[in-house]
Amino acid sequence: MQTFPPSDLIADAGFILITDELSAPADFLLHRFLHVRVKEARHSSCIFLSVSEDFDRVKTVASKAGLNLAQNAKFKFIDLFKVLEASSEEAMGGADTRLRHIINLLSLDIGTMRAVEEQTLVILDDFASLEWLGFSTLDLFRFARALKALCLKSGAALVIRHHILNASEPGHLFQLLLQLCSYHIEVRPLASGRSGVVSGELCLHPGPCEN
């Protein structure tokens, strides 16, 4: 029986948008993507950009699945909150300039990874937190578009998690991200409520930019 996500989806999908809700978080899915790319796939690597989780948290969760991220040459962790905080203190300009700085840093990291490994996966967790930090919807849409363009140019796959606070009103930023994705993986609570250890279900939808 094939597990989800299949390795070919990660390799070929382009930009995968993952959405989740508070009662059905998608942490397990992000770590599954990470595990498939770093441990199971050959000649591959992962760059993990995190807004709200520190490296110790990511490392601890990964270790429970038998994946050691400490001093792992196939894995790079970037604390986006610290990068944005540093750029703010250095007065690097407006929101667009600070987000562009992230693109430039990522471009260098992807180049370094691809010099050693053939395939790179970029994970951004999570996009909603950037909005909560005060970045405008327009700036974030442009940032996502630039991320996608960079990954396509570099031959890297892109996975972005976006939290949904209200499923009935997912918000304008979600609609914009949806326009860019190749696939949308929706993690949502069970309609009947939690059942044992199962708290949600996965729904895979083709996006407008499906390959």
KOLPA-725128 format. One line per field, with one value per atom (N, C-alpha, C, CB): atom name; residue number from 1; x negated, y negated, z. Coordinates in steps of 0.2 Angstrom, whole numbers. Atoms other than C-alpha are relative to their C-alpha. Glycine has a CB too. Example, Ala and Ser with C-alpha at 12.3 -4.5 7.8 and 13.67 -1.06 7.14 Angstrom:
REM residues 2
atomo [N,CA,C,CB,N,CA,C,CB];
num [1,1,1,1,2,2,2,2];
u [-4,-62,-4,5,4,-68,4,-2];
v [6,22,-6,0,6,5,-5,-2];
w [0,39,0,6,-1,36,3,-7];
***
This chain:
REM residues 211
atomo [N,CA,C,CB,N,CA,C,CB,N,CA,C,CB,N,CA,C,CB,N,CA,C,CB,N,CA,C,CB,N,CA,C,CB,N,CA,C,CB,N,CA,C,CB,N,CA,C,CB,N,CA,C,CB,N,CA,C,CB,N,CA,C,CB,N,CA,C,CB,N,CA,C,CB,N,CA,C,CB,N,CA,C,CB,N,CA,C,CB,N,CA,C,CB,N,CA,C,CB,N,CA,C,CB,N,CA,C,CB,N,CA,C,CB,N,CA,C,CB,N,CA,C,CB,N,CA,C,CB,N,CA,C,CB,N,CA,C,CB,N,CA,C,CB,N,CA,C,CB,N,CA,C,CB,N,CA,C,CB,N,CA,C,CB,N,CA,C,CB,N,CA,C,CB,N,CA,C,CB,N,CA,C,CB,N,CA,C,CB,N,CA,C,CB,N,CA,C,CB,N,CA,C,CB,N,CA,C,CB,N,CA,C,CB,N,CA,C,CB,N,CA,C,CB,N,CA,C,CB,N,CA,C,CB,N,CA,C,CB,N,CA,C,CB,N,CA,C,CB,N,CA,C,CB,N,CA,C,CB,N,CA,C,CB,N,CA,C,CB,N,CA,C,CB,N,CA,C,CB,N,CA,C,CB,N,CA,C,CB,N,CA,C,CB,N,CA,C,CB,N,CA,C,CB,N,CA,C,CB,N,CA,C,CB,N,CA,C,CB,N,CA,C,CB,N,CA,C,CB,N,CA,C,CB,N,CA,C,CB,N,CA,C,CB,N,CA,C,CB,N,CA,C,CB,N,CA,C,CB,N,CA,C,CB,N,CA,C,CB,N,CA,C,CB,N,CA,C,CB,N,CA,C,CB,N,CA,C,CB,N,CA,C,CB,N,CA,C,CB,N,CA,C,CB,N,CA,C,CB,N,CA,C,CB,N,CA,C,CB,N,CA,C,CB,N,CA,C,CB,N,CA,C,CB,N,CA,C,CB,N,CA,C,CB,N,CA,C,CB,N,CA,C,CB,N,CA,C,CB,N,CA,C,CB,N,CA,C,CB,N,CA,C,CB,N,CA,C,CB,N,CA,C,CB,N,CA,C,CB,N,CA,C,CB,N,CA,C,CB,N,CA,C,CB,N,CA,C,CB,N,CA,C,CB,N,CA,C,CB,N,CA,C,CB,N,CA,C,CB,N,CA,C,CB,N,CA,C,CB,N,CA,C,CB,N,CA,C,CB,N,CA,C,CB,N,CA,C,CB,N,CA,C,CB,N,CA,C,CB,N,CA,C,CB,N,CA,C,CB,N,CA,C,CB,N,CA,C,CB,N,CA,C,CB,N,CA,C,CB,N,CA,C,CB,N,CA,C,CB,N,CA,C,CB,N,CA,C,CB,N,CA,C,CB,N,CA,C,CB,N,CA,C,CB,N,CA,C,CB,N,CA,C,CB,N,CA,C,CB,N,CA,C,CB,N,CA,C,CB,N,CA,C,CB,N,CA,C,CB,N,CA,C,CB,N,CA,C,CB,N,CA,C,CB,N,CA,C,CB,N,CA,C,CB,N,CA,C,CB,N,CA,C,CB,N,CA,C,CB,N,CA,C,CB,N,CA,C,CB,N,CA,C,CB,N,CA,C,CB,N,CA,C,CB,N,CA,C,CB,N,CA,C,CB,N,CA,C,CB,N,CA,C,CB,N,CA,C,CB,N,CA,C,CB,N,CA,C,CB,N,CA,C,CB,N,CA,C,CB,N,CA,C,CB,N,CA,C,CB,N,CA,C,CB,N,CA,C,CB,N,CA,C,CB,N,CA,C,CB,N,CA,C,CB,N,CA,C,CB,N,CA,C,CB,N,CA,C,CB,N,CA,C,CB,N,CA,C,CB,N,CA,C,CB,N,CA,C,CB,N,CA,C,CB,N,CA,C,CB,N,CA,C,CB,N,CA,C,CB,N,CA,C,CB,N,CA,C,CB,N,CA,C,CB,N,CA,C,CB,N,CA,C,CB,N,CA,C,CB,N,CA,C,CB,N,CA,C,CB,N,CA,C,CB,N,CA,C,CB,N,CA,C,CB,N,CA,C,CB,N,CA,C,CB,N,CA,C,CB,N,CA,C,CB,N,CA,C,CB,N,CA,C,CB,N,CA,C,CB,N,CA,C,CB,N,CA,C,CB,N,CA,C,CB,N,CA,C,CB,N,CA,C,CB,N,CA,C,CB,N,CA,C,CB,N,CA,C,CB,N,CA,C,CB,N,CA,C,CB,N,CA,C,CB,N,CA,C,CB,N,CA,C,CB,N,CA,C,CB,N,CA,C,CB,N,CA,C,CB,N,CA,C,CB,N,CA,C,CB,N,CA,C,CB];
num [1,1,1,1,2,2,2,2,3,3,3,3,4,4,4,4,5,5,5,5,6,6,6,6,7,7,7,7,8,8,8,8,9,9,9,9,10,10,10,10,11,11,11,11,12,12,12,12,13,13,13,13,14,14,14,14,15,15,15,15,16,16,16,16,17,17,17,17,18,18,18,18,19,19,19,19,20,20,20,20,21,21,21,21,22,22,22,22,23,23,23,23,24,24,24,24,25,25,25,25,26,26,26,26,27,27,27,27,28,28,28,28,29,29,29,29,30,30,30,30,31,31,31,31,32,32,32,32,33,33,33,33,34,34,34,34,35,35,35,35,36,36,36,36,37,37,37,37,38,38,38,38,39,39,39,39,40,40,40,40,41,41,41,41,42,42,42,42,43,43,43,43,44,44,44,44,45,45,45,45,46,46,46,46,47,47,47,47,48,48,48,48,49,49,49,49,50,50,50,50,51,51,51,51,52,52,52,52,53,53,53,53,54,54,54,54,55,55,55,55,56,56,56,56,57,57,57,57,58,58,58,58,59,59,59,59,60,60,60,60,61,61,61,61,62,62,62,62,63,63,63,63,64,64,64,64,65,65,65,65,66,66,66,66,67,67,67,67,68,68,68,68,69,69,69,69,70,70,70,70,71,71,71,71,72,72,72,72,73,73,73,73,74,74,74,74,75,75,75,75,76,76,76,76,77,77,77,77,78,78,78,78,79,79,79,79,80,80,80,80,81,81,81,81,82,82,82,82,83,83,83,83,84,84,84,84,85,85,85,85,86,86,86,86,87,87,87,87,88,88,88,88,89,89,89,89,90,90,90,90,91,91,91,91,92,92,92,92,93,93,93,93,94,94,94,94,95,95,95,95,96,96,96,96,97,97,97,97,98,98,98,98,99,99,99,99,100,100,100,100,101,101,101,101,102,102,102,102,103,103,103,103,104,104,104,104,105,105,105,105,106,106,106,106,107,107,107,107,108,108,108,108,109,109,109,109,110,110,110,110,111,111,111,111,112,112,112,112,113,113,113,113,114,114,114,114,115,115,115,115,116,116,116,116,117,117,117,117,118,118,118,118,119,119,119,119,120,120,120,120,121,121,121,121,122,122,122,122,123,123,123,123,124,124,124,124,125,125,125,125,126,126,126,126,127,127,127,127,128,128,128,128,129,129,129,129,130,130,130,130,131,131,131,131,132,132,132,132,133,133,133,133,134,134,134,134,135,135,135,135,136,136,136,136,137,137,137,137,138,138,138,138,139,139,139,139,140,140,140,140,141,141,141,141,142,142,142,142,143,143,143,143,144,144,144,144,145,145,145,145,146,146,146,146,147,147,147,147,148,148,148,148,149,149,149,149,150,150,150,150,151,151,151,151,152,152,152,152,153,153,153,153,154,154,154,154,155,155,155,155,156,156,156,156,157,157,157,157,158,158,158,158,159,159,159,159,160,160,160,160,161,161,161,161,162,162,162,162,163,163,163,163,164,164,164,164,165,165,165,165,166,166,166,166,167,167,167,167,168,168,168,168,169,169,169,169,170,170,170,170,171,171,171,171,172,172,172,172,173,173,173,173,174,174,174,174,175,175,175,175,176,176,176,176,177,177,177,177,178,178,178,178,179,179,179,179,180,180,180,180,181,181,181,181,182,182,182,182,183,183,183,183,184,184,184,184,185,185,185,185,186,186,186,186,187,187,187,187,188,188,188,188,189,189,189,189,190,190,190,190,191,191,191,191,192,192,192,192,193,193,193,193,194,194,194,194,195,195,195,195,196,196,196,196,197,197,197,197,198,198,198,198,199,199,199,199,200,200,200,200,201,201,201,201,202,202,202,202,203,203,203,203,204,204,204,204,205,205,205,205,206,206,206,206,207,207,207,207,208,208,208,208,209,209,209,209,210,210,210,210,211,211,211,211];
u [-4,0,-4,5,4,-7,2,1,-1,-9,1,-6,-1,-4,-5,7,0,-12,-5,-1,4,-19,-6,3,6,-37,0,-6,0,-33,4,3,-4,-20,-5,5,5,-34,-5,-4,5,-46,3,-3,-3,-34,5,2,-6,-20,-2,3,1,-29,2,5,-2,-20,6,2,-6,-9,2,-2,-3,2,3,5,-4,7,3,-6,-4,21,2,6,-3,26,4,-6,-4,37,-3,7,3,33,2,3,-2,43,-3,7,3,34,-7,5,6,16,-4,-5,3,5,-7,1,7,-11,-3,-1,2,-12,-1,5,0,-10,-7,6,7,-25,-6,0,6,-36,0,1,0,-30,-4,7,4,-36,-7,3,7,-52,-4,-1,3,-55,-1,5,1,-52,-6,7,6,-64,-7,2,7,-78,-2,0,2,-78,1,4,-2,-69,-2,7,2,-73,-8,3,7,-91,-2,-3,2,-101,5,-2,-5,-89,-1,7,1,-88,6,-6,-6,-76,-3,4,1,-76,6,-3,-6,-64,0,0,0,-59,6,2,-5,-49,1,-2,-2,-40,1,6,-2,-33,-3,7,3,-43,-7,2,7,-61,-3,-3,4,-74,1,-7,-1,-73,7,-1,-7,-54,0,5,0,-57,-4,-2,4,-71,3,-7,-3,-62,5,3,-5,-47,-3,5,3,-58,-3,-5,4,-68,5,-4,-5,-52,2,7,-1,-51,-6,4,7,-69,-4,2,3,-75,-5,4,5,-91,-2,-6,2,-92,-6,6,5,-106,-6,-2,5,-121,1,-6,-2,-112,-2,7,2,-120,6,-6,-5,-104,6,3,-5,-94,-2,3,1,-94,6,-3,-6,-83,-2,0,1,-80,6,1,-5,-71,2,-3,-2,-61,1,6,-1,-56,-6,4,6,-74,-3,-5,2,-78,3,0,-4,-64,-1,7,2,-68,-7,0,6,-86,0,-5,-1,-81,3,3,-4,-69,-5,6,5,-83,-5,-4,5,-95,3,-3,-3,-82,-1,-2,1,-82,5,-1,-5,-67,7,-2,-7,-49,1,5,-1,-40,-2,8,2,-43,-8,2,7,-62,-2,-3,1,-62,1,3,-2,-53,-5,7,4,-64,-7,-1,6,-79,0,-1,-1,-72,-1,7,1,-71,-7,4,7,-89,-4,-3,3,-95,2,2,-2,-85,-3,8,3,-92,-7,0,6,-109,0,-4,-1,-104,2,5,-2,-96,-6,6,6,-111,-6,-3,5,-122,2,-1,-2,-111,0,8,0,-109,-7,4,7,-128,-2,-5,2,-128,6,-1,-6,-110,3,4,-3,-100,7,1,-7,-83,1,5,-1,-78,7,-4,-7,-62,0,4,0,-58,7,0,-6,-45,0,0,-1,-38,6,2,-5,-28,-1,-2,-6,-18,2,6,-1,-11,4,3,-5,3,-3,5,3,-9,-4,-6,2,-17,5,-3,-5,-1,2,7,-2,2,-6,0,5,-15,0,-7,-2,-8,-2,-4,1,-13,7,-5,-6,0,2,0,-2,10,-4,7,4,2,-7,1,8,-16,-1,-2,1,-13,2,5,-2,-5,-6,6,6,-20,-6,-2,5,-32,1,0,-2,-23,-1,7,1,-24,-7,3,8,-43,-3,-3,2,-45,1,3,-1,-37,-4,8,4,-46,-8,0,7,-63,0,-2,0,-59,1,6,-1,-53,-7,6,6,-69,-6,-2,6,-80,2,-1,-2,-70,1,-6,-2,-65,8,-3,-7,-48,1,2,-2,-39,7,1,-6,-27,1,-1,-2,-18,6,1,-6,-7,3,-2,-4,7,5,2,-5,17,7,-2,-7,36,4,4,-4,45,7,-1,-7,62,2,4,-1,66,5,2,-6,82,-2,6,3,72,-8,2,7,54,-4,-2,4,49,-3,-6,2,42,-7,0,7,24,0,-4,0,29,2,5,-2,38,-5,6,5,23,-5,-3,4,12,2,-2,-3,24,-1,7,1,22,-7,1,7,3,-2,-5,2,3,1,3,-2,2,4,-7,-4,10,2,-3,-2,20,2,6,-2,20,3,-7,-4,33,1,8,-1,32,6,-7,-6,49,2,5,-3,58,5,3,-5,69,7,-1,-7,87,3,4,-3,92,-4,0,4,78,-5,5,6,62,2,-4,-1,62,-6,3,6,49,-6,-1,6,32,0,-6,-1,39,4,4,-3,43,2,-4,-2,45,-1,-5,0,45,-4,7,3,35,4,-7,-3,42,-5,6,4,31,3,-5,-4,37,-5,4,5,28,1,2,0,24,0,-6,0,25,-6,2,6,7,-3,-5,2,7,-5,6,4,-7,3,-7];
v [6,0,-6,0,6,-17,-5,-3,5,-30,-7,0,7,-48,-5,-2,1,-59,5,-7,-4,-48,-4,3,4,-53,-3,5,3,-57,-6,5,6,-70,-5,1,5,-79,-2,3,2,-78,-4,7,3,-84,-5,6,4,-94,-8,1,7,-111,-4,-3,3,-121,3,-8,-3,-112,-4,7,4,-122,5,-5,-4,-114,-5,4,4,-121,4,-4,-3,-116,-4,4,4,-121,2,2,-1,-122,7,-5,-7,-106,6,0,-5,-97,-2,3,3,-103,5,-1,-4,-97,1,-4,-1,-95,6,-1,-6,-77,0,5,0,-80,-4,-3,4,-93,5,-6,-4,-81,7,3,-5,-67,-2,2,3,-78,0,-7,0,-81,7,-3,-6,-63,4,5,-3,-57,-3,-1,3,-70,1,-7,0,-69,7,-4,-7,-50,5,2,-6,-40,-2,0,1,-49,-1,-7,0,-48,-7,6,7,-64,-5,2,5,-75,-4,2,4,-89,-4,-4,4,-100,-7,4,7,-119,-1,-5,1,-122,-7,5,7,-140,0,-5,0,-142,-7,5,6,-157,1,-3,-1,-150,5,1,-6,-134,-1,6,0,-134,7,-2,-6,-121,6,-1,-5,-111,4,-3,-3,-108,4,-5,-4,-102,6,-5,-6,-91,5,-3,-5,-83,4,-4,-3,-79,5,-5,-4,-72,6,-4,-6,-61,5,-3,-5,-52,4,-4,-4,-46,3,-5,-3,-41,-4,7,5,-56,-4,-4,4,-64,-6,4,6,-82,-4,-5,3,-87,1,2,0,-91,4,3,-3,-84,-4,3,4,-90,-1,3,1,-87,-4,7,4,-98,-7,3,7,-117,-3,-5,3,-126,-8,2,7,-145,-2,-3,3,-154,-7,-1,6,-167,-6,1,5,-176,-4,2,3,-180,-4,5,3,-184,-7,4,6,-197,-5,2,5,-204,-3,4,2,-206,-6,5,5,-215,-6,3,5,-226,-5,2,3,-231,-4,4,3,-235,-5,6,5,-246,1,-7,-2,-237,-2,8,3,-246,2,1,-2,-242,8,-3,-7,-225,3,1,-4,-221,1,-5,-1,-224,6,-6,-5,-213,7,-1,-6,-199,2,0,-1,-201,3,-6,-3,-198,7,-4,-7,-181,4,1,-3,-177,1,-4,0,-182,6,-6,-5,-171,7,-1,-7,-156,2,0,-1,-158,3,-6,-2,-156,7,-5,-7,-141,6,0,-5,-132,2,-3,-1,-135,5,-6,-4,-127,7,-3,-7,-112,3,-1,-3,-109,2,-4,-1,-109,7,-5,-6,-93,5,-1,-5,-85,-2,0,1,-84,-3,6,2,-88,-4,6,4,-101,-1,-7,1,-103,-6,6,6,-120,0,-7,0,-120,-7,6,6,-136,1,-6,-1,-135,-5,7,-1,-144,-7,2,6,-158,-5,1,4,-164,-4,4,3,-169,-7,4,6,-181,-6,1,5,-190,-3,3,2,-190,-5,6,4,-199,-7,3,6,-213,-1,-5,1,-210,0,6,1,-215,6,-7,-5,-203,0,0,1,-210,1,-8,-2,-209,7,-4,-7,-191,4,2,-3,-187,0,-3,1,-194,4,-8,-4,-185,7,-1,-7,-168,1,1,0,-172,1,-6,1,-176,7,-5,-6,-160,6,2,-5,-149,-1,-1,1,-157,2,-8,-3,-154,7,-3,-7,-136,3,2,-3,-133,-1,-4,1,-141,4,-8,-4,-131,7,-2,-7,-115,3,4,-2,-114,1,-5,-1,-108,-5,7,5,-121,3,-7,-2,-116,-6,6,5,-130,2,-7,-1,-128,-7,4,6,-141,2,-3,-2,-140,-4,-3,3,-143,-1,4,1,-151,2,-7,-1,-150,3,-7,-3,-137,-2,8,2,-145,-7,-2,6,-161,0,-7,-1,-156,-6,5,7,-174,-1,0,2,-183,3,-8,-2,-178,8,0,-7,-159,0,3,0,-163,-2,-5,2,-171,6,-6,-5,-157,6,3,-6,-144,-1,0,1,-153,2,-7,-1,-149,8,-4,-7,-131,5,3,-5,-115,5,4,-4,-105,-3,7,2,-109,6,-5,-6,-97,-3,4,3,-101,5,-2,-4,-94,-3,0,3,-97,5,-1,-4,-90,5,-4,-4,-75,-3,7,3,-80,3,1,-4,-67,-1,7,2,-74,5,1,-4,-66,7,-2,-7,-47,4,4,-3,-39,-4,7,4,-45,-3,5,4,-51,-6,5,6,-69,-4,-5,3,-74,4,-6,-4,-69,-4,2,3,-73,-1,3,1,-80,-3,-4,2,-82,-3,6,3,-94,-3,-6,3,-99,-7,3,7,-117,-3,-3,3,-129,1,-8,-1,-127,7,-4,-7,-108,1,5,-2,-101,4,3];
w [0,0,0,6,0,-5,5,-7,-5,8,-3,5,3,6,4,1,7,-1,-4,-2,4,-15,-2,-6,2,-19,-7,0,6,-37,0,-5,-1,-31,2,5,-2,-22,-5,7,5,-36,-6,-3,6,-50,1,-4,-1,-42,-1,6,1,-43,7,-5,-6,-29,3,-1,-4,-16,5,2,-5,-5,5,-3,-6,12,4,4,-5,22,6,-3,-5,39,5,4,-5,54,7,0,-7,73,2,4,-2,76,-4,0,5,62,-3,-5,2,61,-5,6,5,46,2,-7,-2,56,-3,7,2,52,-8,2,7,33,-2,-3,1,33,1,4,-2,42,-5,7,5,30,-7,-2,6,15,1,-2,-2,24,0,7,-1,28,-7,4,7,10,-4,-4,4,3,3,-1,-3,15,2,7,-2,21,-6,6,5,7,-7,0,7,-9,-1,-3,1,-16,-3,-5,3,-21,1,-7,-1,-13,7,0,-6,0,2,0,-2,10,3,4,-4,15,3,-5,-4,29,3,6,-2,31,5,-5,-5,48,3,5,-3,55,7,-4,-7,71,4,0,-3,75,0,-3,0,81,-3,6,2,75,5,-2,-5,91,0,7,0,89,-7,0,6,71,0,-6,-1,75,5,3,-4,89,-3,7,3,79,-5,-3,5,65,3,-4,-3,77,2,6,-2,82,-6,3,6,64,-3,-6,2,64,-5,-3,4,55,4,-5,-4,62,-4,2,3,57,2,0,-3,68,-5,7,4,57,-7,4,6,42,-6,0,5,26,-5,-4,5,16,3,-1,-3,28,2,6,-2,30,3,-6,-4,43,0,7,0,41,5,-7,-4,55,-3,8,4,45,5,-4,-5,61,2,6,-2,66,-6,2,6,48,-1,-7,1,47,5,0,-6,64,-1,7,1,59,-6,-2,5,43,2,-6,-2,52,4,5,-5,65,-5,5,5,50,-4,-4,4,42,-7,2,7,26,-5,-1,5,19,2,-7,-2,18,-1,-5,0,18,-6,1,6,0,0,-6,0,2,5,2,-5,18,-3,6,3,9,-6,-2,5,-6,2,-5,-3,5,2,7,-1,10,-7,3,7,-9,-2,-5,2,-11,4,1,-4,4,-2,7,2,-2,-7,-1,6,-19,1,-5,-2,-12,3,4,-3,-2,-5,6,5,-16,-5,-4,5,-27,4,-1,-4,-13,1,7,0,-11,-6,3,6,-29,-3,-5,2,-31,3,3,-3,-20,-2,7,1,-22,-7,6,6,-38,1,-4,-1,-31,7,0,-6,-18,1,0,-2,-8,5,3,-5,0,3,-5,-4,14,4,5,-4,21,5,-5,-5,37,5,4,4,39,-3,4,3,28,4,-7,-4,39,5,3,-5,52,-2,4,3,40,0,-7,0,38,7,-3,-7,57,2,4,-2,58,-3,-2,3,48,-7,4,7,30,-4,-3,3,18,-5,-4,5,7,-7,-1,7,-9,1,-2,-1,-2,0,6,-1,3,-7,5,7,-14,-4,-3,4,-23,3,0,-3,-11,-2,8,2,-14,-8,1,7,-33,-1,-4,1,-32,3,4,-3,-21,-6,6,5,-34,-7,-3,6,-49,2,-1,-1,-40,0,7,-1,-36,-7,4,7,-54,-4,-4,4,-61,2,1,-3,-49,0,7,0,-52,7,-3,-7,-34,1,5,-2,-27,6,2,-5,-16,4,-3,-4,-1,5,4,-5,9,4,-4,-5,24,1,6,-2,27,4,-7,-5,42,-2,7,1,40,7,-5,-7,55,0,2,1,48,-7,1,6,35,-5,1,4,29,-3,5,3,26,0,4,-1,22,-2,-5,1,17,-7,5,7,2,-2,-1,1,4,-2,7,2,3,-7,5,7,-13,-5,-1,4,-20,-1,2,0,-15,-4,7,4,-23,-7,2,7,-40,-2,-1,2,-39,0,4,-1,-34,-5,7,5,-44,4,-1,-4,-30,7,1,-7,-14,4,-1,-4,0,6,3,-6,13,5,-3,-6,30,4,4,-4,39,5,-5,-5,54,-2,6,2,53,1,4,-1,51,6,-6,-6,64,7,-1,-6,76,1,6,-1,82,2,6,-1,82,2,-7,-3,93,-2,-4,2,86,-6,0,6,70,1,-5,-2,71,-7,4,7,52,-6,0,7,34,-5,-2,5,19,-7,-2,6,3,-5,0,5,-13,-6,-2,6,-26,-5,3,5,-42,0,-7,0,-43,-7,4,7,-58,-4,1,3,-61,0,3,1,-62,-6,1,5,-72,-5,2];
***
